Amino acid sequence: MSQIKHGSALPAVFKAMLSRGPVVPVIVIKDINQALPLAQALCEAGLGVLEITMRSECALDAISALRHRFPDLLIGAGTLRLVEQVRQVVNAGAQFAVSPGYDQALGAACREQGLDLLPGVATAGELMQANRDGFYFVKLFPAEAIGGQALVQSLASPFSETLFCPTGGIDAAKAVGYLGLSNVACVGGSWMIPATSLANSDWTVIRNLARQAQSLARAFAG
């Protein structure tokens, strides 16, 4: 993992996130009964940070259940797009939030609720606005579709104080390239949770893929 040497200090929750390794599983929970065994498999593999996306009806229940069952996990709420979702995820127990794009009202709502936000950006203009509002750790999304590693490298010089978490279309092989860049602190992805394995509750496959992701995390630690 690249050294955190950029200008702006990270919030404590993101320092804790990066200390656990630079791979953040991005999870869609459609069946609440799968939430606990899925988290158990990921925990057993050594992955200590989860992003539960707000793309299902049971997402809030999943966040609450996981916070209760796995107090040592760091759990974020992803795909936040609406201001009213901020209070909902805080009440559910989310420790940080992730958005697919940057919206000033959403950023302000997160500040009001004391919820640290990892905002999404796709362009230099969006990144300038996020920086003006105090966000220097951002999610590049959808990373592969908008330029991938070449875009991240291009943004390094004009945005030297910004750290990136590329997400979107990344697999284990591509993660290696991203993590070798000086302005990438972590990557998000769901490659360790194949849809067919999740549908079949094949926790062995998921656990093995998660172990591989954790091995990648160890390789980039320090």
C-alpha positions as CSV (number, residue, x, y, z in Angstrom):
1,M,0.0,0.0,0.0
2,S,1.3,3.4,-0.8
3,Q,2.5,5.7,2.0
4,I,0.0,8.3,3.2
5,K,2.2,11.2,2.4
6,H,-0.3,13.6,0.8
7,G,-1.1,17.0,2.4
8,S,-4.4,16.6,4.1
9,A,-4.9,14.5,7.3
10,L,-7.4,11.7,7.0
11,P,-10.3,11.3,9.4
12,A,-9.7,8.7,12.1
13,V,-12.1,6.2,10.6
14,F,-10.3,6.2,7.3
15,K,-7.0,5.9,9.0
16,A,-8.4,2.8,10.7
17,M,-9.8,1.6,7.4
18,L,-6.4,1.8,5.6
19,S,-4.6,0.2,8.5
20,R,-6.5,-3.0,7.9
21,G,-5.4,-3.2,4.3
22,P,-6.1,-1.6,0.9
23,V,-9.0,-3.9,-0.2
24,V,-12.5,-2.9,0.7
25,P,-15.2,-5.5,-0.3
26,V,-18.3,-3.8,-1.8
27,I,-21.4,-5.8,-1.0
28,V,-25.0,-5.9,-2.1
29,I,-27.1,-7.8,0.4
30,K,-30.4,-8.9,-1.1
31,D,-31.2,-11.7,1.4
32,I,-30.8,-10.7,5.0
33,N,-30.2,-14.3,5.9
34,Q,-26.9,-14.2,3.9
35,A,-25.5,-11.1,5.7
36,L,-24.1,-12.9,8.8
37,P,-22.5,-15.9,7.0
38,L,-21.1,-13.7,4.3
39,A,-19.5,-11.4,6.9
40,Q,-18.2,-14.4,8.8
41,A,-16.5,-15.8,5.7
42,L,-14.9,-12.4,5.0
43,C,-13.8,-12.0,8.6
44,E,-12.3,-15.5,8.7
45,A,-10.3,-14.5,5.6
46,G,-8.9,-11.4,7.4
47,L,-10.9,-8.7,5.7
48,G,-11.8,-6.2,8.4
49,V,-13.7,-3.5,6.4
50,L,-17.0,-3.9,4.5
51,E,-19.0,-1.5,2.4
52,I,-22.7,-2.4,2.5
53,T,-24.5,-0.7,-0.4
54,M,-27.9,0.9,-0.1
55,R,-29.1,-1.0,-3.2
56,S,-31.5,-3.4,-1.5
57,E,-34.4,-3.2,0.9
58,C,-32.6,-5.0,3.6
59,A,-29.4,-2.9,3.5
60,L,-30.1,-1.0,6.7
61,D,-31.1,-4.2,8.6
62,A,-27.8,-5.8,7.3
63,I,-25.7,-2.9,8.6
64,S,-27.4,-3.1,12.0
65,A,-27.1,-6.9,12.2
66,L,-23.4,-6.9,11.3
67,R,-22.6,-4.1,13.7
68,H,-24.2,-6.1,16.5
69,R,-22.6,-9.4,15.5
70,F,-19.2,-8.2,14.5
71,P,-18.2,-5.2,16.7
72,D,-14.6,-5.3,15.5
73,L,-15.6,-4.9,11.8
74,L,-15.5,-1.5,10.2
75,I,-18.8,-1.1,8.3
76,G,-19.6,1.6,5.9
77,A,-22.8,2.4,4.0
78,G,-22.3,2.7,0.3
79,T,-24.2,4.2,-2.7
80,L,-25.6,7.1,-0.6
81,R,-27.3,9.5,-3.0
82,L,-30.0,11.1,-0.9
83,V,-29.7,13.4,2.1
84,E,-32.4,11.5,4.0
85,Q,-30.3,8.4,3.8
86,V,-27.6,9.9,6.0
87,R,-29.6,9.8,9.2
88,Q,-30.9,6.3,8.3
89,V,-27.4,4.8,8.0
90,V,-26.2,6.6,11.1
91,N,-29.1,5.1,13.1
92,A,-28.3,1.7,11.6
93,G,-24.7,2.0,12.9
94,A,-22.7,2.7,9.8
95,Q,-19.2,4.1,10.7
96,F,-18.6,5.8,7.4
97,A,-20.4,6.5,4.1
98,V,-19.5,6.2,0.5
99,S,-21.3,8.0,-2.4
100,P,-21.1,7.2,-6.2
101,G,-20.7,10.9,-7.0
102,Y,-20.2,14.2,-5.1
103,D,-23.2,16.3,-3.9
104,Q,-22.6,19.3,-1.7
105,A,-25.9,18.8,0.2
106,L,-25.0,15.2,0.9
107,G,-21.6,16.2,2.1
108,A,-23.1,18.8,4.4
109,A,-25.6,16.3,5.8
110,C,-22.8,13.8,6.6
111,R,-20.9,16.6,8.4
112,E,-24.0,17.5,10.4
113,Q,-24.4,13.9,11.5
114,G,-20.7,13.3,12.3
115,L,-20.5,10.7,9.5
116,D,-17.2,10.7,7.5
117,L,-17.9,10.5,3.8
118,L,-15.8,9.0,1.0
119,P,-17.3,10.9,-2.0
120,G,-17.3,9.6,-5.5
121,V,-15.8,11.6,-8.3
122,A,-15.4,10.9,-12.1
123,T,-13.9,14.2,-13.4
124,A,-11.4,16.8,-12.5
125,G,-14.2,19.3,-12.0
126,E,-16.0,17.1,-9.5
127,L,-12.7,16.6,-7.7
128,M,-12.1,20.3,-7.5
129,Q,-15.5,20.8,-5.8
130,A,-14.9,18.0,-3.4
131,N,-11.5,19.4,-2.5
132,R,-13.1,22.9,-1.9
133,D,-15.5,21.3,0.5
134,G,-12.7,19.6,2.4
135,F,-12.7,16.1,0.9
136,Y,-9.2,14.9,0.0
137,F,-9.8,11.2,0.2
138,V,-12.2,10.3,-2.6
139,K,-13.6,7.3,-4.5
140,L,-12.9,7.3,-8.2
141,F,-15.9,5.7,-9.8
142,P,-16.5,4.0,-12.1
143,A,-12.8,3.6,-12.3
144,E,-12.3,1.2,-15.2
145,A,-15.0,2.9,-17.4
146,I,-13.6,6.4,-17.1
147,G,-9.9,5.8,-17.7
148,G,-8.6,3.5,-15.0
149,Q,-5.0,3.7,-13.9
150,A,-4.1,6.2,-16.6
151,L,-6.6,8.6,-15.2
152,V,-5.4,8.2,-11.7
153,Q,-1.9,8.9,-12.8
154,S,-3.0,12.0,-14.7
155,L,-4.7,13.4,-11.6
156,A,-1.6,12.9,-9.4
157,S,0.2,16.1,-10.2
158,P,-2.7,18.7,-10.3
159,F,-4.3,17.1,-7.2
160,S,-1.2,16.2,-5.2
161,E,-3.0,16.3,-1.8
162,T,-5.8,13.9,-2.9
163,L,-5.8,10.1,-2.2
164,F,-8.0,7.8,-4.2
165,C,-10.0,4.7,-3.7
166,P,-10.7,3.4,-7.3
167,T,-13.8,1.3,-7.5
168,G,-15.8,-0.1,-10.4
169,G,-14.7,-2.9,-12.7
170,I,-11.6,-3.8,-10.6
171,D,-10.6,-7.4,-10.1
172,A,-7.6,-8.9,-8.3
173,A,-5.2,-8.5,-11.2
174,K,-6.2,-4.9,-11.8
175,A,-6.0,-4.1,-8.1
176,V,-2.3,-4.8,-8.2
177,G,-1.7,-2.1,-10.8
178,Y,-3.8,0.5,-9.0
179,L,-2.2,-0.1,-5.6
180,G,1.2,0.5,-7.2
181,L,0.3,4.1,-7.8
182,S,1.5,6.7,-5.2
183,N,-1.9,8.4,-4.9
184,V,-4.0,5.3,-4.4
185,A,-4.6,4.4,-0.8
186,C,-7.0,1.5,-1.4
187,V,-9.4,-0.2,-3.9
188,G,-13.0,-1.2,-3.6
189,G,-14.4,-4.2,-5.4
190,S,-16.7,-7.3,-5.3
191,W,-14.5,-9.8,-7.1
192,M,-14.1,-11.8,-3.9
193,I,-17.9,-12.3,-3.8
194,P,-19.0,-13.8,-7.1
195,A,-22.8,-13.5,-7.7
196,T,-23.2,-17.3,-8.3
197,S,-21.3,-18.2,-5.1
198,L,-23.4,-15.8,-3.1
199,A,-26.6,-17.0,-4.6
200,N,-25.5,-20.6,-3.8
201,S,-24.2,-19.7,-0.3
202,D,-20.9,-21.1,-1.3
203,W,-18.9,-19.6,1.6
204,T,-15.8,-21.7,0.8
205,V,-15.3,-20.1,-2.6
206,I,-15.9,-16.7,-1.1
207,R,-13.6,-17.3,1.8
208,N,-10.8,-18.5,-0.5
209,L,-11.1,-15.5,-2.8
210,A,-11.2,-13.2,0.2
211,R,-8.0,-14.8,1.5
212,Q,-6.4,-14.0,-1.8
213,A,-7.5,-10.4,-1.4
214,Q,-6.1,-10.3,2.1
215,S,-2.8,-11.7,0.8
216,L,-2.8,-8.8,-1.7
217,A,-3.4,-6.4,1.2
218,R,-0.4,-7.8,3.1
219,A,1.8,-7.5,0.0
220,F,1.0,-3.7,-0.1
221,A,1.2,-3.1,3.6
222,G,3.7,-0.6,4.9
